[in-house]
Protein backbone atom coordinates (compact mmCIF):
# COMPACT_ATOMS: atom_id res chain seq x y z
CA UNK A 1 0.00 0.00 0.00
CA UNK A 2 1.35 3.39 -0.96
CA UNK A 3 1.00 6.56 1.05
CA UNK A 4 -0.90 8.03 -1.88
CA UNK A 5 -3.46 5.20 -1.72
CA UNK A 6 -3.93 5.72 2.00
CA UNK A 7 -4.26 9.46 1.59
CA UNK A 8 -6.93 9.12 -1.09
CA UNK A 9 -8.99 6.70 0.98
CA UNK A 10 -8.53 8.82 4.10
CA UNK A 11 -9.69 11.98 2.33
CA UNK A 12 -12.74 10.23 0.90
CA UNK A 13 -13.61 8.95 4.37
CA UNK A 14 -13.15 12.36 5.97
CA UNK A 15 -15.46 13.96 3.40
CA UNK A 16 -18.06 11.26 3.96
CA UNK A 17 -17.86 11.65 7.76
CA UNK A 18 -18.45 15.40 7.42
CA UNK A 19 -21.35 14.82 5.07
CA UNK A 20 -22.85 12.22 7.39
CA UNK A 21 -22.62 14.57 10.38
CA UNK A 22 -24.34 17.33 8.38
CA UNK A 23 -27.09 14.85 7.50
CA UNK A 24 -27.47 13.84 11.13
CA UNK A 25 -27.58 17.44 12.37
CA UNK A 26 -30.37 18.26 9.94
CA UNK A 27 -32.37 15.07 10.40
CA UNK A 28 -31.92 14.92 14.19
CA UNK A 29 -31.44 18.53 15.35
CA UNK A 30 -31.42 17.60 19.04
CA UNK A 31 -28.19 15.67 18.46
CA UNK A 32 -26.62 18.82 17.04
CA UNK A 33 -27.93 21.02 19.85
CA UNK A 34 -26.59 18.71 22.56
CA UNK A 35 -23.26 18.68 20.69
CA UNK A 36 -23.12 22.49 20.71
CA UNK A 37 -23.43 22.57 16.92
CA UNK A 38 -24.91 25.84 15.60
CA UNK A 39 -28.00 25.36 13.42
CA UNK A 40 -29.60 27.61 10.84
CA UNK A 41 -33.03 27.51 12.50
CA UNK A 42 -34.74 26.85 15.82
CA UNK A 43 -36.11 23.42 14.87
CA UNK A 44 -35.36 20.86 17.59
CA UNK A 45 -37.20 17.82 16.25
CA UNK A 46 -38.05 16.65 12.74
CA UNK A 47 -40.53 13.85 13.28
CA UNK A 48 -43.21 14.15 10.61
CA UNK A 49 -43.93 11.29 8.20
CA UNK A 50 -42.22 13.24 5.43
CA UNK A 51 -39.17 13.79 7.65
CA UNK A 52 -38.84 10.07 8.28
CA UNK A 53 -39.16 9.19 4.61
CA UNK A 54 -36.57 11.81 3.66
CA UNK A 55 -34.22 10.49 6.36
CA UNK A 56 -34.48 6.96 4.98
CA UNK A 57 -33.88 8.10 1.40
CA UNK A 58 -30.86 10.20 2.37
CA UNK A 59 -29.44 7.38 4.48
CA UNK A 60 -29.66 5.09 1.47
CA UNK A 61 -27.68 7.50 -0.69
CA UNK A 62 -24.98 7.95 1.95
CA UNK A 63 -24.74 4.21 2.54
CA UNK A 64 -24.03 3.63 -1.14
CA UNK A 65 -21.17 6.15 -0.90
CA UNK A 66 -19.82 4.46 2.21
CA UNK A 67 -19.80 1.07 0.51
CA UNK A 68 -17.61 2.47 -2.27
CA UNK A 69 -14.72 3.27 0.11
CA UNK A 70 -12.09 0.55 0.44
CA UNK A 71 -11.22 -0.09 4.09
CA UNK A 72 -7.93 -1.79 3.21
CA UNK A 73 -5.67 1.29 3.00
CA UNK A 74 -7.11 2.90 6.15
CA UNK A 75 -5.52 3.06 9.61
CA UNK A 76 -7.23 1.36 12.58
CA UNK A 77 -9.26 4.36 13.77
CA UNK A 78 -10.20 5.20 10.20
CA UNK A 79 -11.44 1.65 9.62
CA UNK A 80 -13.48 2.05 12.78
CA UNK A 81 -14.99 5.29 11.47
CA UNK A 82 -15.96 3.67 8.17
CA UNK A 83 -17.46 0.63 9.90
CA UNK A 84 -19.51 2.86 12.20
CA UNK A 85 -20.84 5.03 9.38
CA UNK A 86 -21.94 1.93 7.52
CA UNK A 87 -23.46 0.47 10.66
CA UNK A 88 -25.38 3.62 11.59
CA UNK A 89 -26.77 4.18 8.12
CA UNK A 90 -27.76 0.54 7.71
CA UNK A 91 -29.33 0.68 11.16
CA UNK A 92 -31.40 3.75 10.31
CA UNK A 93 -32.69 1.98 7.20
CA UNK A 94 -33.44 -1.23 9.10
CA UNK A 95 -35.36 0.65 11.78
CA UNK A 96 -37.36 2.49 9.14
CA UNK A 97 -38.10 -0.77 7.34
CA UNK A 98 -39.85 -2.17 10.44
CA UNK A 99 -41.80 1.09 10.96
CA UNK A 100 -40.10 2.01 14.22
CA UNK A 101 -41.17 5.61 13.68
CA UNK A 102 -44.83 4.53 13.78
CA UNK A 103 -44.38 2.80 17.14
CA UNK A 104 -41.99 5.16 18.95
CA UNK A 105 -40.89 4.64 22.51
CA UNK A 106 -43.19 6.18 25.09
CA UNK A 107 -41.67 5.13 28.41
CA UNK A 108 -39.51 5.84 30.33
CA UNK A 109 -37.94 8.10 27.70
CA UNK A 110 -40.93 9.26 25.70
CA UNK A 111 -41.14 12.53 23.78
CA UNK A 112 -42.09 14.46 26.91
CA UNK A 113 -39.06 13.15 28.82
CA UNK A 114 -36.78 13.74 25.83
CA UNK A 115 -37.88 17.37 25.66
CA UNK A 116 -37.39 17.76 29.41
CA UNK A 117 -33.92 16.19 29.13
CA UNK A 118 -33.07 18.86 26.54
CA UNK A 119 -34.24 21.62 28.88
CA UNK A 120 -32.18 20.22 31.76
CA UNK A 121 -29.13 20.07 29.46
CA UNK A 122 -29.45 23.65 28.21
CA UNK A 123 -27.79 26.80 29.49
CA UNK A 124 -28.56 30.37 28.42
CA UNK A 125 -25.44 32.46 28.77
CA UNK A 126 -26.68 35.56 26.97
CA UNK A 127 -29.74 37.18 25.42
CA UNK A 128 -29.28 35.50 22.03
CA UNK A 129 -29.05 32.04 23.61
CA UNK A 130 -32.08 32.77 25.76
CA UNK A 131 -34.14 33.90 22.77
CA UNK A 132 -33.13 30.81 20.77
CA UNK A 133 -34.07 28.58 23.70
CA UNK A 134 -37.56 30.08 23.87
CA UNK A 135 -38.00 29.75 20.11
CA UNK A 136 -37.16 26.06 20.40
CA UNK A 137 -39.43 25.71 23.41
CA UNK A 138 -42.28 27.07 21.30
CA UNK A 139 -41.76 24.22 18.83
CA UNK A 140 -42.38 21.44 21.36
CA UNK A 141 -46.19 21.31 20.94
CA UNK A 142 -45.68 20.65 17.22
CA UNK A 143 -43.21 17.88 18.05
CA UNK A 144 -45.80 16.18 20.27
CA UNK A 145 -48.42 16.47 17.52
CA UNK A 146 -46.07 14.91 14.95
CA UNK A 147 -45.33 11.95 17.20
CA UNK A 148 -49.05 11.51 17.82
CA UNK A 149 -49.71 11.51 14.06
CA UNK A 150 -47.05 8.84 13.58
CA UNK A 151 -48.61 6.66 16.28
CA UNK A 152 -52.01 7.08 14.64
CA UNK A 153 -50.57 5.93 11.32
CA UNK A 154 -49.10 2.91 13.07
CA UNK A 155 -52.38 2.26 14.86
CA UNK A 156 -54.10 2.06 11.49
CA UNK A 157 -51.57 -0.62 10.48
CA UNK A 158 -52.27 -2.69 13.59
CA UNK A 159 -49.46 -1.61 15.89
CA UNK A 160 -50.50 -1.59 19.55
CA UNK A 161 -48.78 -0.80 22.85
CA UNK A 162 -49.01 -2.92 25.99
CA UNK A 163 -51.57 -1.54 28.43
CA UNK A 164 -49.02 -1.18 31.24
CA UNK A 165 -46.72 0.86 28.97
CA UNK A 166 -49.47 3.30 28.08
CA UNK A 167 -50.47 3.61 31.72
CA UNK A 168 -46.89 4.30 32.80
CA UNK A 169 -46.29 6.78 29.99
CA UNK A 170 -49.47 8.70 30.76
CA UNK A 171 -48.64 8.71 34.47
CA UNK A 172 -45.18 10.14 33.75
CA UNK A 173 -46.69 12.95 31.69
CA UNK A 174 -49.24 13.65 34.41
CA UNK A 175 -46.35 13.79 36.87
CA UNK A 176 -44.56 16.38 34.72
CA UNK A 177 -47.78 18.38 34.54
CA UNK A 178 -47.97 18.34 38.33
CA UNK A 179 -45.23 20.97 38.56
CA UNK A 180 -46.21 24.63 38.30
CA UNK A 181 -44.98 26.18 35.03
CA UNK A 182 -42.52 28.46 36.82
CA UNK A 183 -41.09 25.47 38.75
CA UNK A 184 -40.86 23.15 35.75
CA UNK A 185 -37.74 21.92 33.95
CA UNK A 186 -38.61 24.25 31.09
CA UNK A 187 -37.65 27.30 33.17
CA UNK A 188 -34.55 25.71 34.71
CA UNK A 189 -32.05 27.08 32.14
CA UNK A 190 -32.86 30.61 33.34
CA UNK A 191 -32.49 29.65 37.00
CA UNK A 192 -29.02 28.26 36.28
CA UNK A 193 -27.88 31.20 34.17
CA UNK A 194 -25.47 33.78 35.62
CA UNK A 195 -27.03 36.20 33.13
CA UNK A 196 -30.53 35.74 34.53
CA UNK A 197 -30.43 39.10 36.31
CA UNK A 198 -30.00 40.99 33.04
CA UNK A 199 -33.29 42.67 32.08
CA UNK A 200 -33.15 41.37 28.51
CA UNK A 201 -32.58 37.79 29.67
CA UNK A 202 -35.34 38.15 32.26
CA UNK A 203 -37.63 39.30 29.46
CA UNK A 204 -36.90 36.03 27.64
CA UNK A 205 -37.60 34.10 30.85
CA UNK A 206 -40.98 35.81 31.02
CA UNK A 207 -41.60 34.86 27.39
CA UNK A 208 -40.62 31.26 28.19
CA UNK A 209 -43.09 31.18 31.07
CA UNK A 210 -45.82 32.36 28.71
CA UNK A 211 -44.97 29.64 26.18
CA UNK A 212 -45.01 26.97 28.89
CA UNK A 213 -48.27 28.19 30.42
CA UNK A 214 -50.18 28.94 27.20
CA UNK A 215 -48.83 26.35 24.74
CA UNK A 216 -46.67 23.60 26.22
CA UNK A 217 -48.75 22.65 29.24
CA UNK A 218 -51.95 22.39 27.14
CA UNK A 219 -50.01 20.30 24.60
CA UNK A 220 -48.80 17.98 27.36
CA UNK A 221 -52.35 17.73 28.68
CA UNK A 222 -53.48 16.73 25.20
CA UNK A 223 -50.59 14.24 24.93
CA UNK A 224 -51.51 12.58 28.24
CA UNK A 225 -55.13 12.44 27.15
CA UNK A 226 -54.14 10.86 23.86
CA UNK A 227 -52.11 8.15 25.59
CA UNK A 228 -55.05 7.43 27.88
CA UNK A 229 -57.38 7.24 24.87
CA UNK A 230 -55.22 4.48 23.39
CA UNK A 231 -56.02 2.34 26.42
CA UNK A 232 -59.57 1.94 25.16
CA UNK A 233 -58.61 1.43 21.52
CA UNK A 234 -57.05 -2.00 21.53
CA UNK A 235 -54.13 -1.78 23.96
CA UNK A 236 -52.34 -5.13 24.21
CA UNK A 237 -52.63 -7.16 27.38
CA UNK A 238 -49.47 -9.04 26.41
CA UNK A 239 -46.06 -7.39 26.73
CA UNK A 240 -44.30 -8.88 23.71
CA UNK A 241 -43.55 -6.64 20.74
CA UNK A 242 -43.58 -9.81 18.63
CA UNK A 243 -47.36 -9.95 19.13
CA UNK A 244 -47.99 -7.50 16.32
CA UNK A 245 -47.37 -6.94 12.62
CA UNK A 246 -43.75 -7.75 11.66
CA UNK A 247 -43.05 -8.11 15.37
CA UNK A 248 -40.28 -10.70 15.06
CA UNK A 249 -38.40 -8.61 12.51
CA UNK A 250 -38.86 -5.54 14.72
CA UNK A 251 -37.38 -7.30 17.75
CA UNK A 252 -34.48 -8.80 15.78
CA UNK A 253 -33.64 -5.33 14.45
CA UNK A 254 -33.42 -3.86 17.92
CA UNK A 255 -31.55 -6.84 19.39
CA UNK A 256 -28.85 -6.31 16.79
CA UNK A 257 -28.85 -2.54 17.41
CA UNK A 258 -28.55 -2.64 21.18
CA UNK A 259 -26.10 -5.54 21.47
CA UNK A 260 -24.09 -4.42 18.40
CA UNK A 261 -23.53 -8.14 17.73
CA UNK A 262 -25.12 -10.73 15.48
CA UNK A 263 -26.43 -12.82 18.40
CA UNK A 264 -30.06 -13.87 18.10
CA UNK A 265 -32.63 -13.87 20.89
CA UNK A 266 -32.15 -17.56 21.68
CA UNK A 267 -28.38 -17.07 22.13
CA UNK A 268 -28.92 -14.01 24.32
CA UNK A 269 -31.41 -15.90 26.49
CA UNK A 270 -28.98 -18.81 26.94
CA UNK A 271 -26.17 -16.42 27.84
CA UNK A 272 -28.41 -14.79 30.42
CA UNK A 273 -29.22 -18.12 32.06
CA UNK A 274 -25.50 -18.97 32.26
CA UNK A 275 -24.66 -15.56 33.75
CA UNK A 276 -27.41 -15.87 36.34
CA UNK A 277 -26.04 -19.25 37.41
CA UNK A 278 -22.49 -17.87 37.68
CA UNK A 279 -23.56 -14.89 39.76
CA UNK A 280 -25.69 -17.02 42.07
CA UNK A 281 -22.52 -18.89 43.06
CA UNK A 282 -20.65 -15.64 43.76
CA UNK A 283 -23.55 -14.26 45.80
CA UNK A 284 -23.57 -17.40 47.95
CA UNK A 285 -19.97 -16.60 48.92
CA UNK A 286 -20.77 -12.98 49.83
CA UNK A 287 -23.84 -14.06 51.82
CA UNK A 288 -21.58 -16.36 53.83
CA UNK A 289 -19.21 -13.45 54.55
CA UNK A 290 -22.20 -11.38 55.68
CA UNK A 291 -23.25 -14.05 58.20
CA UNK A 292 -25.97 -15.71 56.11
CA UNK A 293 -24.21 -18.91 55.04
CA UNK A 294 -26.46 -21.19 53.03
CA UNK A 295 -29.37 -18.76 53.16
CA UNK A 296 -29.22 -16.36 50.23
CA UNK A 297 -33.02 -15.80 50.24
CA UNK A 298 -32.83 -14.89 53.92
CA UNK A 299 -29.96 -12.49 53.22
CA UNK A 300 -31.91 -10.84 50.43
CA UNK A 301 -34.93 -10.53 52.69
CA UNK A 302 -32.74 -8.89 55.34
CA UNK A 303 -31.35 -6.38 52.85
CA UNK A 304 -34.80 -5.60 51.49
CA UNK A 305 -36.42 -5.06 54.89
CA UNK A 306 -33.82 -3.63 57.29
CA UNK A 307 -34.32 0.15 57.65
CA UNK A 308 -30.58 0.76 58.19
CA UNK A 309 -30.11 0.68 54.42
CA UNK A 310 -32.72 3.36 53.65
CA UNK A 311 -31.87 7.05 53.92
CA UNK A 312 -34.30 9.02 56.13
CA UNK A 313 -35.09 11.55 53.39
CA UNK A 314 -34.47 12.45 49.76
CA UNK A 315 -32.00 15.15 50.83
CA UNK A 316 -30.13 12.76 53.09
CA UNK A 317 -29.88 10.29 50.22
CA UNK A 318 -28.52 12.94 47.87
CA UNK A 319 -25.98 14.16 50.45
CA UNK A 320 -24.78 10.61 51.08
CA UNK A 321 -24.26 10.11 47.34
CA UNK A 322 -22.41 13.43 47.06
CA UNK A 323 -19.99 12.42 49.82
CA UNK A 324 -19.35 9.04 48.22
CA UNK A 325 -18.71 10.68 44.84
CA UNK A 326 -15.91 12.75 46.34
CA UNK A 327 -14.39 9.66 47.96
CA UNK A 328 -14.30 7.97 44.56
CA UNK A 329 -12.92 11.07 42.85
CA UNK A 330 -9.85 10.96 45.10
CA UNK A 331 -8.81 7.59 43.63
CA UNK A 332 -9.36 8.50 39.96
CA UNK A 333 -5.79 9.71 39.15
CA UNK A 334 -4.32 6.41 40.29
CA UNK A 335 -6.24 4.55 37.59
CA UNK A 336 -6.72 7.16 34.88
CA UNK A 337 -4.30 9.42 33.08
CA UNK A 338 -7.08 11.00 31.02
CA UNK A 339 -9.47 13.09 33.13
CA UNK A 340 -12.16 15.38 31.72
CA UNK A 341 -12.04 19.14 32.10
CA UNK A 342 -15.75 19.28 32.97
CA UNK A 343 -17.17 18.34 36.36
CA UNK A 344 -20.55 17.03 37.56
CA UNK A 345 -23.08 17.40 40.35
CA UNK A 346 -25.76 15.32 42.07
CA UNK A 347 -29.49 16.10 41.97
CA UNK A 348 -32.64 14.30 43.10
CA UNK A 349 -35.07 12.99 40.51
CA UNK A 350 -38.39 14.82 41.04
CA UNK A 351 -40.73 12.90 43.32
CA UNK A 352 -43.51 12.97 40.72
CA UNK A 353 -41.59 10.71 38.34
CA UNK A 354 -39.23 8.84 40.70
CA UNK A 355 -41.59 5.91 41.15
CA UNK A 356 -41.46 5.07 37.45
CA UNK A 357 -37.79 5.89 36.87
CA UNK A 358 -34.67 3.82 37.64
CA UNK A 359 -32.85 4.44 40.93
CA UNK A 360 -30.29 6.63 39.17
CA UNK A 361 -29.22 7.85 35.75
CA UNK A 362 -26.57 10.10 34.22
CA UNK A 363 -27.18 13.29 32.27
CA UNK A 364 -23.96 14.18 30.43
CA UNK A 365 -22.62 17.71 30.39
CA UNK A 366 -23.36 19.66 27.20
CA UNK A 367 -20.61 19.32 24.63
CA UNK A 368 -19.82 23.03 24.78
CA UNK A 369 -18.93 22.74 28.49
CA UNK A 370 -21.54 25.32 29.47
CA UNK A 371 -22.97 23.22 32.29
CA UNK A 372 -21.91 20.36 34.53
CA UNK A 373 -23.07 16.80 34.08
CA UNK A 374 -25.73 15.60 36.49
CA UNK A 375 -25.88 12.34 38.42
CA UNK A 376 -29.62 11.98 39.07
CA UNK A 377 -30.51 9.90 42.14
CA UNK A 378 -34.02 8.81 43.00
CA UNK A 379 -36.18 11.09 45.12
CA UNK A 380 -37.50 7.91 46.81
CA UNK A 381 -34.86 6.59 49.24
CA UNK A 382 -36.38 3.09 49.18
CA UNK A 383 -35.38 2.77 45.50
CA UNK A 384 -31.70 3.31 46.27
CA UNK A 385 -30.67 1.38 49.41
CA UNK A 386 -27.22 2.21 50.72
CA UNK A 387 -25.64 -1.14 49.81
CA UNK A 388 -26.16 -0.18 46.16
CA UNK A 389 -24.61 3.28 46.48
CA UNK A 390 -20.97 2.44 45.60
CA UNK A 391 -21.96 0.52 42.47
CA UNK A 392 -24.40 3.24 41.41
CA UNK A 393 -21.75 5.95 41.84
CA UNK A 394 -18.99 4.29 39.84
CA UNK A 395 -21.50 3.31 37.17
CA UNK A 396 -23.28 6.64 36.66
CA UNK A 397 -20.70 9.26 37.71
CA UNK A 398 -16.91 8.87 37.66
CA UNK A 399 -15.30 6.75 36.30
CA UNK A 400 -18.54 5.59 34.65
CA UNK A 401 -20.92 7.40 32.32
CA UNK A 402 -20.27 11.02 33.21
CA UNK A 403 -16.50 10.64 32.93
CA UNK A 404 -16.65 8.46 29.80
CA UNK A 405 -19.00 10.76 27.89
CA UNK A 406 -17.17 13.91 28.98
CA UNK A 407 -13.89 12.49 27.68
CA UNK A 408 -15.58 11.49 24.45
CA UNK A 409 -16.71 15.08 23.89
CA UNK A 410 -13.09 16.22 24.25
CA UNK A 411 -11.68 13.87 21.59
CA UNK A 412 -11.18 16.43 18.85
CA UNK A 413 -9.31 13.91 16.70
CA UNK A 414 -12.49 11.88 16.17
CA UNK A 415 -15.13 12.84 13.58
CA UNK A 416 -18.02 14.80 15.08
CA UNK A 417 -20.53 12.00 14.61
CA UNK A 418 -18.37 9.79 16.83
CA UNK A 419 -17.65 12.41 19.49
CA UNK A 420 -21.33 13.14 19.97
CA UNK A 421 -23.00 9.83 19.12
CA UNK A 422 -22.51 7.74 22.23
CA UNK A 423 -26.25 7.24 22.74
CA UNK A 424 -26.24 4.92 19.71
CA UNK A 425 -23.80 2.47 21.34
CA UNK A 426 -25.55 1.08 24.40
CA UNK A 427 -23.42 -2.06 24.68
CA UNK A 428 -20.19 -0.05 24.67
CA UNK A 429 -21.32 2.80 26.92
CA UNK A 430 -23.10 0.55 29.41
CA UNK A 431 -20.39 -2.08 29.13
CA UNK A 432 -17.84 0.49 30.25
CA UNK A 433 -20.03 1.47 33.21
CA UNK A 434 -20.35 -2.19 34.24
CA UNK A 435 -16.58 -2.57 33.94
CA UNK A 436 -16.29 0.41 36.29
CA UNK A 437 -18.41 -1.43 38.85
CA UNK A 438 -15.81 -4.21 38.79
CA UNK A 439 -12.98 -1.67 38.85
CA UNK A 440 -14.54 -0.18 41.97
CA UNK A 441 -13.39 -3.24 43.87
CA UNK A 442 -9.77 -2.50 42.89
CA UNK A 443 -10.28 1.13 43.85
CA UNK A 444 -11.45 0.16 47.33
CA UNK A 445 -14.92 1.61 46.89
CA UNK A 446 -16.73 -1.38 48.43
CA UNK A 447 -16.00 -1.55 52.16
CA UNK A 448 -18.58 -4.03 53.55
CA UNK A 449 -19.95 -7.43 52.49
CA UNK A 450 -23.29 -5.70 51.92
CA UNK A 451 -21.70 -3.30 49.42
CA UNK A 452 -19.95 -6.19 47.68
CA UNK A 453 -23.35 -7.84 47.48
CA UNK A 454 -24.66 -4.59 46.00
CA UNK A 455 -22.04 -4.85 43.24
CA UNK A 456 -23.09 -8.44 42.49
CA UNK A 457 -26.74 -7.48 42.72
CA UNK A 458 -26.16 -4.86 40.04
CA UNK A 459 -24.48 -7.51 37.86
CA UNK A 460 -27.31 -9.94 38.53
CA UNK A 461 -29.77 -7.20 37.64
CA UNK A 462 -28.15 -6.91 34.19
CA UNK A 463 -27.89 -10.68 33.78
CA UNK A 464 -31.58 -11.26 34.52
CA UNK A 465 -32.34 -8.59 31.92
CA UNK A 466 -30.96 -10.90 29.26
CA UNK A 467 -33.37 -13.57 30.41
CA UNK A 468 -36.39 -11.38 31.10
CA UNK A 469 -36.23 -9.15 28.02
CA UNK A 470 -35.97 -12.12 25.68
CA UNK A 471 -38.44 -13.98 27.89
CA UNK A 472 -41.01 -11.22 27.44
CA UNK A 473 -40.54 -10.49 23.78
CA UNK A 474 -39.31 -13.77 22.29
CA UNK A 475 -40.87 -16.39 24.56
CA UNK A 476 -44.07 -14.57 25.51
CA UNK A 477 -43.60 -14.28 29.26
CA UNK A 478 -46.33 -12.54 31.22
CA UNK A 479 -45.66 -9.54 33.46
CA UNK A 480 -46.15 -11.72 36.53
CA UNK A 481 -43.76 -14.39 35.23
CA UNK A 482 -41.08 -11.78 34.53
CA UNK A 483 -41.51 -10.15 37.94
CA UNK A 484 -41.35 -13.49 39.74
CA UNK A 485 -38.10 -14.41 37.98
CA UNK A 486 -36.52 -11.12 39.07
CA UNK A 487 -37.90 -11.18 42.62
CA UNK A 488 -36.39 -14.62 43.21
CA UNK A 489 -32.89 -13.37 42.32
CA UNK A 490 -32.80 -9.74 43.46
CA UNK A 491 -33.40 -7.89 46.70
CA UNK A 492 -35.07 -5.01 44.86
CA UNK A 493 -38.44 -3.77 46.05
CA UNK A 494 -41.56 -4.89 44.22
CA UNK A 495 -42.05 -1.29 43.09
CA UNK A 496 -38.61 -1.23 41.47
CA UNK A 497 -39.11 -4.63 39.82
CA UNK A 498 -42.48 -3.53 38.41
CA UNK A 499 -40.85 -0.45 36.90
CA UNK A 500 -38.06 -2.55 35.40
CA UNK A 501 -40.37 -5.09 33.79
CA UNK A 502 -42.53 -2.32 32.35
CA UNK A 503 -39.40 -0.66 30.99
CA UNK A 504 -38.33 -3.86 29.22
CA UNK A 505 -41.81 -4.11 27.71
CA UNK A 506 -41.63 -0.48 26.56
CA UNK A 507 -38.09 -0.60 25.15
CA UNK A 508 -37.66 -3.96 23.42
CA UNK A 509 -34.02 -5.19 23.53
CA UNK A 510 -32.63 -1.98 25.11
CA UNK A 511 -31.78 -3.87 28.31
CA UNK A 512 -29.67 -6.44 26.45
CA UNK A 513 -26.63 -4.25 25.83
CA UNK A 514 -25.54 -3.90 29.45
CA UNK A 515 -24.32 -7.35 30.44
CA UNK A 516 -23.14 -8.22 26.94
CA UNK A 517 -21.06 -5.04 26.90
CA UNK A 518 -19.75 -5.63 30.41
CA UNK A 519 -18.61 -9.12 29.50
CA UNK A 520 -16.72 -7.77 26.48
CA UNK A 521 -14.86 -5.18 28.57
CA UNK A 522 -13.96 -7.85 31.11
CA UNK A 523 -12.68 -10.09 28.31
CA UNK A 524 -10.53 -7.26 26.91
CA UNK A 525 -9.08 -6.57 30.36
CA UNK A 526 -8.11 -10.21 30.82
CA UNK A 527 -6.60 -10.32 27.34
CA UNK A 528 -4.52 -7.21 28.00
CA UNK A 529 -3.23 -8.57 31.31
CA UNK A 530 -2.39 -11.94 29.78
CA UNK A 531 -0.53 -10.49 26.81
CA UNK A 532 1.25 -7.61 28.56
CA UNK A 533 2.04 -9.31 31.85
CA UNK A 534 4.13 -7.04 34.06
CA UNK A 535 3.86 -4.28 31.45
CA UNK A 536 0.10 -3.93 32.02
CA UNK A 537 -0.80 -0.54 33.53
CA UNK A 538 -4.30 0.58 34.44
CA UNK A 539 -3.76 4.09 33.17
CA UNK A 540 -2.52 2.96 29.75
CA UNK A 541 -5.24 0.36 29.28
CA UNK A 542 -7.99 2.77 30.30
CA UNK A 543 -6.60 5.44 27.99
CA UNK A 544 -6.81 2.95 25.12
CA UNK A 545 -10.43 2.18 25.96
CA UNK A 546 -11.32 5.86 26.26
CA UNK A 547 -9.58 6.81 23.02
CA UNK A 548 -11.60 4.14 21.19
CA UNK A 549 -14.71 6.22 21.73
CA UNK A 550 -18.24 4.82 21.72
CA UNK A 551 -18.24 2.00 19.16
CA UNK A 552 -19.71 -1.41 18.44
CA UNK A 553 -18.26 -4.30 20.41
CA UNK A 554 -16.56 -5.82 17.32
CA UNK A 555 -14.97 -2.44 16.52
CA UNK A 556 -13.86 -2.08 20.15
CA UNK A 557 -12.23 -5.50 19.94
CA UNK A 558 -10.38 -4.47 16.76
CA UNK A 559 -9.12 -1.20 18.28
CA UNK A 560 -7.90 -2.83 21.50
CA UNK A 561 -6.22 -5.59 19.48
CA UNK A 562 -4.43 -2.92 17.44
CA UNK A 563 -3.35 -1.15 20.65
CA UNK A 564 -2.07 -4.41 22.15
CA UNK A 565 -0.11 -5.21 19.02
CA UNK A 566 1.57 -1.80 19.18
CA UNK A 567 2.38 -2.30 22.85
CA UNK A 568 3.88 -5.70 22.22
CA UNK A 569 6.01 -4.54 19.30
CA UNK A 570 7.23 -1.39 21.02
CA UNK A 571 10.85 -1.48 22.07
CA UNK A 572 11.22 -2.63 25.66
CA UNK A 573 13.91 -0.65 27.53
CA UNK A 574 16.81 -2.82 28.73
CA UNK A 575 17.84 -2.72 32.33
CA UNK A 576 21.00 -0.70 32.96
Order of alpha helices (4+ residues) and beta strands (2+ residues): alpha-alpha-alpha-alpha-alpha-alpha-alpha-alpha-alpha-alpha-alpha-alpha-alpha-alpha-alpha-alpha-beta-alpha-beta-beta-alpha-alpha-alpha-alpha-alpha-alpha-alpha-alpha-alpha-alpha
